[in-house]
Amino acid sequence: MSIPNIITLGRIMLVPIIVWAIVSSQMEVAFAVFLIAGISDAVDGFLAKRFNMTSELGALLDPLADKALLVSIYLSLGIWGDIPRWIVILVVSRDIMIVTAVIVSWLFDKPVEMRPSKVSKLNTAAQVAYAALVLAALAFGFRSSPYDIILMGLVTVFTLSSVSLYLVEWLRHMSTIEAK
């Protein structure tokens, strides 16, 4: 197993720690662990590309780690009322739709190649920025307005755009299935 994959597995193992920190109102810890996870994401990506350590396992684990972290943070913050529940539903529903589409594709023996689009990358960046802002505001007791509203708007626009693009691409991909 490569060093980038080990780092990614470490990021996955940070998920329960950050959830514990949020539900225990240890927001400084939650923010610090979130920063560590972000730095580890950058480090594993750099190592994989710079030293030609990319792998199929890494290509699967890295987005899984990102989604596990973001979904867990959004769910935890939403349950505790620190972010609006509608944005939690939007973010989590998008990921459920994408995973469902991949599973259906496999079931019909038409696996779909997973390539994040530019909109999807912008979506992830907006989700990360919003989560970081909320965690930082809770950890250090500052008022995040109006930046939280701006980031919520960006998360909403990019999430809806991303899921729409994935849906169109998936429907195009699946349209070649013959009716029986």
C-alpha positions as CSV (number, residue, x, y, z in Angstrom):
1,M,0.0,0.0,0.0
2,S,1.3,3.4,-1.0
3,I,2.0,6.3,1.4
4,P,-0.8,8.4,-0.2
5,N,-3.3,5.6,0.4
6,I,-2.2,5.3,4.0
7,I,-2.7,9.0,4.5
8,T,-6.1,8.8,2.9
9,L,-7.1,5.9,5.2
10,G,-5.9,8.1,8.1
11,R,-8.2,10.8,6.9
12,I,-11.1,8.3,6.9
13,M,-10.2,7.4,10.5
14,L,-10.5,11.1,11.5
15,V,-14.2,11.1,10.6
16,P,-15.4,9.6,13.9
17,I,-13.1,11.9,15.8
18,I,-14.5,15.0,14.2
19,V,-18.1,13.8,14.7
20,W,-17.4,13.1,18.4
21,A,-15.9,16.6,18.7
22,I,-18.9,18.3,17.1
23,V,-21.5,16.4,19.2
24,S,-19.4,16.9,22.3
25,S,-19.3,20.7,21.6
26,Q,-15.5,20.5,21.4
27,M,-15.5,22.9,18.4
28,E,-11.8,23.8,18.7
29,V,-11.0,20.1,18.4
30,A,-13.4,19.7,15.5
31,F,-11.9,22.6,13.7
32,A,-8.3,21.4,14.3
33,V,-9.1,17.9,13.1
34,F,-10.8,19.4,10.0
35,L,-7.6,21.3,9.3
36,I,-5.5,18.2,9.7
37,A,-7.9,16.3,7.3
38,G,-7.6,19.1,4.8
39,I,-3.8,19.2,5.0
40,S,-3.6,15.4,4.7
41,D,-5.8,15.6,1.6
42,A,-3.4,18.1,0.0
43,V,-0.3,16.0,1.0
44,D,-1.7,12.7,-0.3
45,G,-2.6,14.3,-3.6
46,F,0.8,16.0,-3.9
47,L,2.7,12.8,-3.1
48,A,0.5,10.7,-5.5
49,K,1.0,13.1,-8.4
50,R,4.6,14.2,-7.7
51,F,6.0,10.7,-7.2
52,N,3.7,8.9,-9.5
53,M,2.0,7.0,-6.7
54,T,-1.5,7.1,-8.1
55,S,-3.5,3.9,-8.0
56,E,-7.0,2.6,-8.6
57,L,-7.4,2.2,-4.8
58,G,-6.4,5.8,-4.2
59,A,-8.8,6.9,-7.0
60,L,-11.6,5.2,-5.0
61,L,-10.4,6.0,-1.5
62,D,-9.7,9.7,-1.9
63,P,-13.2,10.8,-2.9
64,L,-14.7,8.4,-0.4
65,A,-12.6,10.0,2.4
66,D,-13.7,13.5,1.2
67,K,-17.4,12.5,1.1
68,A,-17.3,10.7,4.4
69,L,-15.8,13.7,6.1
70,L,-18.1,16.3,4.5
71,V,-21.3,14.3,4.9
72,S,-20.4,13.5,8.5
73,I,-19.7,17.2,9.3
74,Y,-22.9,18.4,7.6
75,L,-25.0,15.8,9.3
76,S,-23.5,16.5,12.7
77,L,-23.8,20.3,12.4
78,G,-27.3,19.9,10.9
79,I,-28.5,17.7,13.7
80,W,-27.2,20.1,16.3
81,G,-28.8,23.0,14.5
82,D,-25.6,24.8,13.7
83,I,-26.4,24.8,10.0
84,P,-29.8,24.8,8.3
85,R,-31.2,21.3,7.8
86,W,-32.2,22.1,4.2
87,I,-28.6,22.5,3.2
88,V,-27.7,19.2,4.9
89,I,-30.5,17.5,2.9
90,L,-29.3,19.1,-0.3
91,V,-25.6,18.1,0.2
92,V,-26.4,14.5,1.4
93,S,-29.1,13.9,-1.3
94,R,-26.6,14.8,-4.0
95,D,-24.2,12.2,-2.8
96,I,-26.9,9.6,-2.4
97,M,-28.1,10.2,-5.9
98,I,-24.6,9.8,-7.3
99,V,-23.9,6.6,-5.4
100,T,-27.3,5.2,-6.4
101,A,-26.5,6.0,-10.1
102,V,-23.2,4.2,-9.9
103,I,-24.8,1.1,-8.3
104,V,-27.6,1.0,-10.9
105,S,-25.0,1.3,-13.6
106,W,-23.2,-1.7,-12.2
107,L,-26.4,-3.7,-11.9
108,F,-27.1,-3.1,-15.5
109,D,-23.5,-4.0,-16.4
110,K,-22.9,-0.5,-17.7
111,P,-20.3,0.8,-15.2
112,V,-19.9,4.6,-15.4
113,E,-16.5,6.2,-15.3
114,M,-16.3,8.6,-12.4
115,R,-14.6,11.8,-13.3
116,P,-15.3,14.9,-11.2
117,S,-16.3,17.8,-13.3
118,K,-15.1,21.4,-12.8
119,V,-18.5,22.2,-11.3
120,S,-18.2,19.2,-8.9
121,K,-14.7,20.5,-7.8
122,L,-16.2,23.9,-7.2
123,N,-19.0,22.3,-5.3
124,T,-16.6,20.5,-3.1
125,A,-14.5,23.6,-2.5
126,A,-17.7,25.6,-1.5
127,Q,-18.8,22.8,0.8
128,V,-15.4,22.7,2.4
129,A,-15.2,26.5,2.8
130,Y,-18.7,26.6,4.3
131,A,-18.0,23.8,6.8
132,A,-14.6,25.4,7.7
133,L,-16.3,28.8,8.3
134,V,-19.0,27.3,10.5
135,L,-16.6,25.2,12.5
136,A,-14.2,28.2,12.9
137,A,-17.1,30.5,14.0
138,L,-18.2,27.9,16.5
139,A,-14.7,27.3,17.8
140,F,-13.6,30.9,18.1
141,G,-16.9,32.6,18.8
142,F,-17.1,35.0,15.9
143,R,-20.0,36.1,13.8
144,S,-19.7,34.5,10.3
145,S,-22.4,36.6,8.6
146,P,-22.6,37.6,5.7
147,Y,-20.0,35.1,4.6
148,D,-22.0,32.1,5.7
149,I,-24.9,33.3,3.6
150,I,-22.7,33.8,0.6
151,L,-21.1,30.3,1.0
152,M,-24.6,28.7,1.5
153,G,-25.6,30.3,-1.8
154,L,-22.5,28.9,-3.5
155,V,-23.0,25.5,-2.0
156,T,-26.7,25.5,-3.2
157,V,-25.9,26.6,-6.7
158,F,-22.9,24.3,-7.2
159,T,-24.7,21.3,-5.6
160,L,-27.7,21.7,-7.8
161,S,-25.6,22.3,-10.9
162,S,-23.4,19.4,-10.2
163,V,-26.2,16.9,-9.6
164,S,-27.9,18.2,-12.7
165,L,-24.8,17.7,-14.9
166,Y,-24.2,14.2,-13.4
167,L,-27.8,13.2,-14.0
168,V,-27.7,14.3,-17.6
169,E,-24.5,12.5,-18.2
170,W,-25.7,9.4,-16.4
171,L,-29.0,9.4,-18.4
172,R,-27.0,9.7,-21.7
173,H,-24.8,6.8,-20.6
174,M,-27.7,4.6,-19.6
175,S,-29.8,5.4,-22.7
176,T,-28.2,2.7,-24.7
177,I,-29.9,0.0,-22.5
178,E,-32.3,-2.0,-24.7
179,A,-35.9,-2.4,-23.5
180,K,-36.9,-6.0,-22.9
